């Protein structure tokens, strides 16, 4: 199974961009979850507006699919300014950043996704732009080269990263507020599902929303994808209304279990238990056994299994926990054949 095919994958796919944009809240009042971050952000925005100033530079960190891009758009909307999105990998050369910065209007929000992937030469050019709103540009080459300093409009940088540890200290220190977004509670995800169903014109019962929410891995983007899959199931196999039974039937068909695990997650745990007596087993051996790359296991599959407490990383390798045995229907005393 490719990562793009995963019903529970948190990466935004190309075919989901239009729907994702339609479901995104536009204001802080519409934004569900992240209550402390939302309150802090509201105070910062309200204070800046009251003083007639622009918002501080902001850095949102956390796993994919939790609303970092959405919050960037909300900051621009609440400040009544333009929103200019780009990403770290798209800024390959210093000239790419210079072109964007010189085309900004006063107060605009420049949103940079995956900012940790920005090349170092581009990052160094950004320092003066963030602090002094100046841009040093070198014109020409060799002995005739000269540097000129351009004035930039006063903009707000809103950056997002899934790997905050990869940011350099000089860049991190230039942000006035750097909150981390956490996984959502099931209660908040139910509200997300109900709101999105209302926007999509889907009839849904509270049991159906609860069933989708508890399998959404704490991630609104996953909840939206599962809602779409269940909607299709309800329209084809039922009367179109998403009941608890329709949600369970649809999610079972798409191989998403009660904890939000898909067949690859289950294969990883099952391999640990059946083939290696629960571990410990080395990452490369485990990856070869389930037919995945080591980086994919480590970066894509393991974080959620670790969060659930189904897996432990030890100096000797990966170990399945008692919770993993219980979830897969195996006795703790020994690995039984899994269905």
N, C-alpha and C positions, 0 to 999 in steps of 0.2 A: 504494500500500500504506500503510495507516495504521500508526502506531507500535505500536498494540495488536496488530496482526496479525503482526508480525515474529516469526519463530521465534527470532531471535537478539537480540531486544530485551531489555534488562536491567530494564525497569520491571515491577513485579509487577502482574498483572492481577487483577481481582476474582474471576474463576473459578478462580484458582490459589491463593487465600489458604488454603483448608482443606488442600490438599495441601502447600503450602509449610510450614505449621505442623507437619504430620506428619513432614516430612523434616528439620526443624531439630534439630540436636544440643542436648542439655540441659546438658551439662557440658563443661568445657574439654578433658577427655580424649577426648570424642567429636568435638570440633571439628577439622576437617582444614584444614591450611594455615595461613598467617599465623604461622609458627613463632616469630619474634622477638616479635611483639605478644602472642601467646599466653603465652610465657614471662614477659614483663614483667607481663602482667595477672595471671598466676598468683601471682607474687611479691607484688603489691599486695594481692590478696585474702587470701593466706595471712598476710601481715603484719598486716592489719587484724583478721582473726579471732583471731590470737594475742594481740593487744593488747585484744581485746574492743571494738574500735571499728567504725565503719561505713566503707565504702569511700569514697575521694575521689571528687569529681565528675569524670566522664570525658567526653571528646569524641572520637568516632570519625569520621574523615573518609575520603573515597575515593569512587570511582565506585559507582553503584548495583549491587546484586546480589552484593556481596562478603561480607556477613555482619555488617553493623553492628547491625542489629536483633537478630540471633541472639546476638551477644556481649552486648548489653544484657540479654537474657533469661538468659544464662549467669551474668552477674554477680549477678543477683537469686537465681538458684538456688544458686550456690555460697555466697552469704552467708545463705541460708535466710530470705529476706525477700520481701515482695510485689513484684509487677511491675506498674506502672501506665503503659501506653503512651498517648501522644498525639502530636500533630504541631504544628509551628510554625503552619501555616495554620489549624488548628482553634482556636488561641488568639487569637481575633479581638479580644477586649477584656480589660482587666485583670481584670474579674470572672470570666472563664473560668479564668484561671490561679489566682485566689484560691480558687475553688470546688474545684479539684483539690488545691491545696496543703493546704487545711484539712481535707481528707478522707484525707490520707495517714496511715499508721501509722509508728511509730518504725522507722527503718532501711529503709523502702520505697525501691525504685528507681523514680524517675520517668523514663520514657524519652520524649524529645522528638525525633521524626524531623524531618528538614529544618528544623533549628533556625534556619538563616539566614533563613527566611521568617517568623519571628516578628515581629509589629509592634513598633516601637520602644517604645511605651508599655508593652507587656507585658514587654519585655526589661528596662526600667528597674525595674519592680516586682520582677523576679526577682533583682536584684543583692543586696538586703538579705536575701532569703530564702536565697540560696546562702551568704552569708558569716556572717550572724548568726542564721539561722533565725527571722527576724522578718518580719512582713508588715504594712505600713502601709496601712490601709484608710480611705478618706474616706467619711464618712456624711453624707448630706444635700447640699443645694446652696446656693449663694449665701452670705449673711452667717452663716447658721446652720450651715454645714458645719463638721464637726470631724473630726479625724484620730485614729484609735485604732491602737495597735500590738498585733498578735496574736502569740502565741508559736506557732511551728510545730514539728512533730516533726522530729527530725534525719533527714533523708532524703538520698539520693544521687541527683544528677541525672546521667543518662547521655544525652548528646545525640549526634545523628548528622547529618552534613551531606555533601552532594555538592559544595558550593561553599564551602570554608573561607575563601576570600579575601573573602567577603561578610560574614563575622562581624565585629562591632565589637571593638576591642581590649579594652574593659572586660569584655565577656562572655568573650572568649577567655582572659583572665588569671585567671578564676575557676575554671578547670578544673585539677585537680591532675595529670592525665595526658591527653595529646591525641595518640594514635597515628594514623598514616595507614595504611589498608589498601591493599595492592597487589594487582594482578592475579595470579591463581594460575598456577603452573607446570602444564604438561600432566600431569606425574606426580601432583601433588596433585589435579588434576581427575579423573584416573582413579580415585583413591581415593574421591572424592566420588561419582562415578557408580556404582562398585561398592557403596558403602554404601547409596545411595538405591535401587538395584535390589534389594538384599537386603531393605530395608524394604518395598518395593512387591511383593515376591514374584516378581520377574522373573528368569528365567534369562539370564545374560549371560556371554559369554566375554571373556577379556582383550583380544582383538582388537577386539571390539565396543565395550568401554569406552574403548579407546585412540582409536578412530575418533570417538566422541562427544566425548571430552575435547579432541582437537586442533581441533575445530570450535566450541568453546564460548567462544571469545573471552576466555579467562582468567577466566570468571565462573561461579560455581556455579549461580546462578539460570538462566542460559542452558543449562548442562549438564542441569539438571533438566527444562527444557522440551524439549530435544532428546531426552532419554531417553524422555519420554512419547510424542513423535512416532514415534520408532523402535520403541517397544514396540507401538504401534498397527500399524505397518507389518509387524513380525515376526509379530504375531498373525493378520493378514489375509492376507499374501502368503507367509508361511513357516510354520514349525512352532512359533512363539512364542518360540524362543530367539534372543537377540540375538547373532548372530555378526558378524564383521567385514563379510561380504558384506551381511547384513541392515542393518547400520548404514549402510553406504555407499549401499545402495539407498534406504533411507528418507530419508536426508539429501539425496540427489540429487533425490528426488521433491519435497521441501519446499524445494528451491533454496538449499541451504546448501553452499557449496563447501569445499575442503580447508582453507582459511584461516579459515573461519567467516564469509565474506562472503555476504550475500544479494543478491537481484537489484537492489536500490536501490544498495547499495555498488558493485556491478559497473557499474551504469548511470552512476554518478558518474565512476568511473575511465574507463569506455569513452567517455563524452562528452568528457572532458578530452583523451583521446588521439585520438579520431576527428575531432571537430569543431573542436578548438582546438590540434591538434598538440602536445598535452601541456602547454599553458599557457605563460605565466601567463594566467589568466582571473579576472575579478572574481567575488566570491561571488554577487552578485545575478544576474549573467549565467549562472553555473553553475546556480544554483537554478532559474532560469526554464527552462533547457534540460532539466532532469530533472523539472520539475513539482513542486518542493517549496518550502517556505518557507525563506528564508535562515536563520532561527533554527534550524529543524529540521536543515538541513545542518550548521550550525556546532556545535550542541550534541549532536545524536544520531548523525550519520553520520561526521563528520570525526575525532572523537577516536580511534576504533579504526583508521582508515586512517592517521592520523599515527603511532599506536603501532607499526603494522606497517612503517612507513617507505615506504608506497605514495604518500603525499601530502606536499607541503611547502606551508607558508604563507609567502609572500614579500610584500614591500611592494607588488609589482605584481599580486599575485593568487595563485591556487592553481596548483600545478605537480605533474604526475604524475612520479614518479621512475622510474629504470630498473627497480626491483623491480616497479612496477606494470605496466610493459610486459611484463616476463618472466612475471608471474602471469597476465596476460590473453592470453598467447600472441602478443604483438606484438613485432616486432624493434625494438631500441633506435634503429636508424637512421631509422626512419620508421613512422608509424602505419599498420598494416595493417587491413583490414576484420576486425571481430571477429564471431565466430559468436554 
